[in-house]
Amino acid sequence: MAALLRGWIDLTTWSEHAFQIGAMVEMAMWMRVLGVRIEELRQSAQRAHLERDALRSLAQTDPLTGLPNRRGLSETLAAVLPSSSAQRLTAVFLLDLDGFKPINDRLGHDAGDEVLVGVARRLRLLLRACDTVARLGGDEFVVVAEGLAGEADAQALGRKLLEGFREPFMAAGQPCAVGLTVGYALAPVDGRDADELLKRADAAMYAGKQAGRLCVRRVGSTALPASA
């Protein structure tokens, strides 16, 4: 400015430089505002993504036990069944609790809920990290075990589940004895369709109930009780 007043820089040159400087400052401010806006949009998109994931998880999770529900189970089966083979069987177990209804009737539904939560926790402990346990509703659970070498592995896992329920559960401060009747089907031997496999496992479980409960069974096979 002093140079302009003293005549060292003519007014035209000063105006041109002032315009350029002003344009640069304006561009810098605009770029900063744009950067802030882009960051806001990125964070908003990230929040929306997290909210979608949370809603999806809620839709696929049983609120009482935290296990996958029927919808979550369907997604698991859709993912694992196509890769099943004669060398890598997938077993679909349907588990029904024996002795659960009397607990509900005698101690109330809160005690029944305690037992169901305990059942979910125990099943997780009995299974491999790669296995999936889901709750269909009521006192029915499903276990999906993939990568089994043969039916003997499925039978061994079924017996392990039976044995794991010898210890009673605690509910309302009282020990509550609950057992299992287990039916199962194998993919691809018994099919690859999820609904068909669940129907076969359900039929096997019902046959096990008719045979005296507390056993593991596949349709067309002999019921296997827990070892004495």
N, C-alpha and C positions, 0 to 999 in steps of 0.2 A: 504494500500500500504506500509506504514511504517513497519507494522508487517511482511509483505512478505519479505521486504528487510532485516529485522533483523533475518529472519529465523524462526519466531514464527509460520508462516503458510506456509506449503509447497506449491510448485507451482501447484501440482495436485489439492489440495483442493481449492486453489484460482481460478483455471480455472473452476472447477465445479460450484462454487458459482457465478463467473462472467457470466458463460453461463446461469445459472438460472435467475440471475438478468436481464440480457439482454433479455431473453425470456419473462420475466414478463413485462418489459418496452415495448417491441415490441407488446405484446398482449394488453397492456393498450392503446397504440397508435392506434392499429388496431380497438379496440372496440370503441374508440372515433370517428375515421373516419367512422366506420359503423353506429354509432349513428347519426352523422351529415347527412350521406347519407339517412338513414331511415327518418329523419325529413324532408329532402328535398323532398323525394318521397311522404311523407304524405301531405306536403303543396301543391305539384304539383297536387296530386289527389283531394285535397280540391278545388283548383282553377278550375280544370277541371269540378268538380261537380257543382260549382257555375256558370261556363260558360254554362253548359248544362241547368241548371235551368233558366238562363237568356234567352237563345235562345228559350227554350220551352215557357217561358212567352211571349216573343215577338211574337212567332208564334200563340199564343192564344189570343192576345190582339189587339183591334182596336187602331191604332196609334193616331187617332184624339181625341177620347173621353176617352181612357184608360179603356174602358169596355171590357169584353170578346167578341171576335169575333165569327164567326160561329163555328170554331173549338173548342174554349173554351166553347161555349154553348153545343156542342155535348158531351163534357166530363162531364159537369154538369148534363145533362139529363141522361147520362149513369149511373151516380152515384146515382141519386135520384129516378128515375122511378121504379127500382125494389122494393123499399120499400113502394111504394104507395099502399093504400088499401081503401076499402069503408069507413073506419073510419079516414083515413089520406090521403085525396085527394091531388094530385099535379095538380095545374092549370098552363097551358102554355098559356100565353097571347101574341098575336101578335099586336103590336102597330104601326099604320101608322099616320104620322103627317099630319094634315089638315092645309092648308095654307102655307106650307113650300116652295113650288115651286115659288110662286110669290115673296117671299123674295129673293130667289136666283136670279130671273130674274130682280128684281128692284134694289137690293142693291149689288149684286155680290156674288161670291162664298165664299169670306172671311167672309162676314156677315152671309152667310148660315152656315159656319163652327162654327161661334160664337154661333149661335142658337143651333146647334147640341151638342156642348159642354155644353151649358146651360140646354138642355133637359136631357142629361146624369146626370148632377149634381142634377137636380130637381127630377128625378126618384129615385135616391139613397135616397134622403131625404124623399120621400113618402113611400118607401118600408121598410119592416122589415130587420133587420140585416141578417136574415137567407135566405132572398129572393135573387135571382140573376137577374140582368138586363144585357142584352147583346145587341150589335148592329149588325144586320145582314148585314148592308150596306145601303147606301142612307139614306132615312128617315124612315127606318123600325127598330124597336127595339123589343126585346122579354123579357118578364118577366116570371121567373119560381118561383112559390110560392108553397112551400110544407107544409104538415101538416095541411091542411084545414079540418075542421069538416064536411063541406057540401058545396053544390053549392051556398048557400046564402053567405058564406064567400067569394067565388070567385066573386060573383056579387058585394058585398060590396067593395072589393078591386078594381074591375074595375071602379066602380063609383068614388072611391077615386082618382084614376088616372085621370079620366075626370075632376073632380073638381080641381085637382092640377094644371091644365093647363089653368085655368081662367085668371091667372096673366100673362101679356105679358112678353116676353123676350126682353132684350136689345141687339141690334146688330148695329154696325156702328153708335152708339149714338142715335138710334131711337128705340121706343117700337115696338115690332113685335108680333102680335097675332098669336099663333099657338095652334091648338086643336088636339084632338086625336080621331081616330076611333079604337076601340079595339075589336078584336075577340079572343075567348079563347076556349080551350078544356080541359077536365078533365081526368086525369089518376087515377085509371084504368077504369073508366066508358066508356071513348071514346077510350080506347086502352092503350097499354104500349109502343108501338113503337114510337120513337122520331119523325121520319119523318112523320108518320101518324098523330100524334098529331099536328105537325106544319102545315100540310096540312089542317086539320080540323079547326085550329085556323085561317089560312089564308082564308079559305072559309067563316068562320063566319065574319071575318073582311071585306071581299069583300061584303057580304050581308049587313053589316052595312053601307058601303059606298053607296050601292044602295038605302038603306032606308033613306038616308039623312045625313050621317056622324055624327060625334060628339056623338057617342053612344058606348055601350059595348054590345057584342052579342056572344052567343054560337050557333053553328049550330043547327037548329031545335027549337030555342027559340026566343022570341020577343026581338027586340032591346030595350035596356034600356038607355035612355038619361040621361045626368047629371041632377040633381035636379035643379029646377029653383031657 
